[in-house]
Amino acid sequence: MKIIVSGYSGYMGKEVVKALEKGYCGSELRGGIDIMLKDETTDIPVARSFEEAEALFPKGSFDCIIDFSHHSAVSGLLAYARKVGAPVVVATTGHTESELSEISAAAKDIPIFFSANMSVGVAVLVKLAKTAAAMLPDAEIEIIEKHHDRKLDAPSGTAVMLFDEIKTVRPNATAVYGRSGHGKRHFDDIGIHAIRMGNVVGEHEVILATPTETISLKHEAHDRALFAEGAIVAASFLYKMDKGLYNMHDIMKD
Ligand SMILES: NC(=O)c1ccc[n+]([C@@H]2O[C@H](COP(=O)([O-])OP(=O)(O)OC[C@H]3O[C@@H](n4cnc5c(N)ncnc54)[C@H](O)[C@@H]3O)[C@@H](O)[C@H]2O)c1
């Protein structure tokens, strides 16, 4: 399977390239897209815009795009993918409501895999958190996430995903971001706390506490390769699928 990496020069783009160059999941690197190509000496074809990508990587010359760029790139990315009829793994986070609507609309024409976290372990964490929130109806819940100091969006897409999933079993849940000031917490509040420091790859913890016990569910990513490999697994999954919007839960059902 031939893959184009959008966000080619970034931290995650480089991890995907590394995994593809090793032939991870039987896939290969077809090329990249990045508005700020950093390595000029590369032999790999890299487009600096989606217009250039249309010429460099036309319809039928590759099988899937993996996107680890910036949420604001999503309109151009989806327009290009629709034009060439290519499936897209959108691994970028921090999308606005209107960008999220664009992703749903594009999934009516092409297969799209969209997950704020490409780790299977995080998909397990999401399931466990939802189960615990339902089974402990009197527990107060807080979410803490930690990432490296270069991360642009806060809270992380994964923390938002955890909140959204918990809300399906706690319909009155209200997100409270980085609590400050005076006053008691309301039972339905779910605090979401974002820590940014050093080179932390990614940690997510969901804490549930009743007056008599506390459960802490925590996932720690040790290596960015985890997300790169997950995105390539998602691309292999997407390659077999018809148009539509898919996520990690669909892979776990497979
Ligand atoms: N889903 C996951 O599992 C997961 C894991 C890690 C990071 N991420 C997300 O992936 C994204 C990238 O993270 P990173 O740490 O590699 O960031 P980064 O800043 O190191 O890299 C982003 C790259 O995208 C390029 N870029 C920016 N705008 C672009 C555009 N319009 N078109 C093409 N390329 C563009 C930049 O030049 C840069 O090279 C972030 O949104 C991050 O939150 C997701």
The ligand as an SDF file (V2000), in Angstrom:
LIG
                    3D

 44 48  0  0  0  0  0  0  0  0999 V2000
   -3.8910   11.1280   16.6510 N   0  0  0  0  0  0  0  0  0  0  0  0
   -2.7850   10.8830   17.3260 C   0  0  0  0  0  0  0  0  0  0  0  0
   -2.5620    9.7660   17.8510 O   0  0  0  0  0  0  0  0  0  0  0  0
   -1.7490   11.9690   17.4700 C   0  0  0  0  0  0  0  0  0  0  0  0
   -0.5320   11.7180   18.1110 C   0  0  0  0  0  0  0  0  0  0  0  0
    0.4300   12.7360   18.1370 C   0  0  0  0  0  0  0  0  0  0  0  0
    0.1630   13.9770   17.5700 C   0  0  0  0  0  0  0  0  0  0  0  0
   -1.0630   14.1860   16.9810 N   0  0  0  0  0  0  0  0  0  0  0  0
   -1.3850   15.4530   16.3150 C   0  0  0  0  0  0  0  0  0  0  0  0
   -0.6760   15.4970   15.0740 O   0  0  0  0  0  0  0  0  0  0  0  0
   -0.4540   16.8690   14.7130 C   0  0  0  0  0  0  0  0  0  0  0  0
    1.0190   17.0770   14.3710 C   0  0  0  0  0  0  0  0  0  0  0  0
    1.8140   16.8970   15.5360 O   0  0  0  0  0  0  0  0  0  0  0  0
    3.4030   17.1090   15.5010 P   0  0  0  0  0  0  0  0  0  0  0  0
    3.8740   16.9940   16.9230 O   0  0  0  0  0  0  0  0  0  0  0  0
    4.0240   16.2450   14.4620 O   0  0  0  0  0  0  0  0  0  0  0  0
    3.4680   18.6540   15.0360 O   0  0  0  0  0  0  0  0  0  0  0  0
    4.6300   19.4010   14.2500 P   0  0  0  0  0  0  0  0  0  0  0  0
    4.3780   20.8450   14.4310 O   0  0  0  0  0  0  0  0  0  0  0  0
    5.9700   18.8310   14.6330 O   0  0  0  0  0  0  0  0  0  0  0  0
    4.3790   19.0130   12.7240 O   0  0  0  0  0  0  0  0  0  0  0  0
    3.3480   19.5030   11.9260 C   0  0  0  0  0  0  0  0  0  0  0  0
    3.8490   19.5750   10.4890 C   0  0  0  0  0  0  0  0  0  0  0  0
    2.7340   19.9240    9.6650 O   0  0  0  0  0  0  0  0  0  0  0  0
    3.1460   20.9170    8.7490 C   0  0  0  0  0  0  0  0  0  0  0  0
    1.9810   21.7070    8.3520 N   0  0  0  0  0  0  0  0  0  0  0  0
    1.3890   22.7270    9.0240 C   0  0  0  0  0  0  0  0  0  0  0  0
    0.3640   23.2140    8.3110 N   0  0  0  0  0  0  0  0  0  0  0  0
    0.3030   22.4680    7.1660 C   0  0  0  0  0  0  0  0  0  0  0  0
   -0.5270   22.4940    6.0170 C   0  0  0  0  0  0  0  0  0  0  0  0
   -1.4880   23.4400    5.8920 N   0  0  0  0  0  0  0  0  0  0  0  0
   -0.3160   21.5670    5.0470 N   0  0  0  0  0  0  0  0  0  0  0  0
    0.6670   20.6410    5.1470 C   0  0  0  0  0  0  0  0  0  0  0  0
    1.5220   20.5890    6.2230 N   0  0  0  0  0  0  0  0  0  0  0  0
    1.3290   21.4880    7.2070 C   0  0  0  0  0  0  0  0  0  0  0  0
    4.2020   21.7450    9.4820 C   0  0  0  0  0  0  0  0  0  0  0  0
    5.0600   22.4110    8.5540 O   0  0  0  0  0  0  0  0  0  0  0  0
    4.9260   20.6590   10.2720 C   0  0  0  0  0  0  0  0  0  0  0  0
    6.0170   20.1340    9.5450 O   0  0  0  0  0  0  0  0  0  0  0  0
   -0.9550   17.7000   15.8940 C   0  0  0  0  0  0  0  0  0  0  0  0
   -2.2840   18.1150   15.6230 O   0  0  0  0  0  0  0  0  0  0  0  0
   -0.9460   16.7050   17.0530 C   0  0  0  0  0  0  0  0  0  0  0  0
   -1.8480   17.0400   18.0780 O   0  0  0  0  0  0  0  0  0  0  0  0
   -2.0100   13.2140   16.9180 C   0  0  0  0  0  0  0  0  0  0  0  0
  1  2  1  0
  2  3  2  0
  2  4  1  0
  4  5  1  0
  4 44  2  0
  5  6  2  0
  6  7  1  0
  7  8  2  0
  8  9  1  0
  8 44  1  0
  9 10  1  0
  9 42  1  0
 10 11  1  0
 11 12  1  0
 11 40  1  0
 12 13  1  0
 13 14  1  0
 14 15  2  0
 14 16  1  0
 14 17  1  0
 17 18  1  0
 18 19  2  0
 18 20  1  0
 18 21  1  0
 21 22  1  0
 22 23  1  0
 23 24  1  0
 23 38  1  0
 24 25  1  0
 25 26  1  0
 25 36  1  0
 26 27  1  0
 26 35  1  0
 27 28  2  0
 28 29  1  0
 29 30  1  0
 29 35  2  0
 30 31  1  0
 30 32  2  0
 32 33  1  0
 33 34  2  0
 34 35  1  0
 36 37  1  0
 36 38  1  0
 38 39  1  0
 40 41  1  0
 40 42  1  0
 42 43  1  0
M  CHG  2   8   1  16  -1
M  END
$$$$
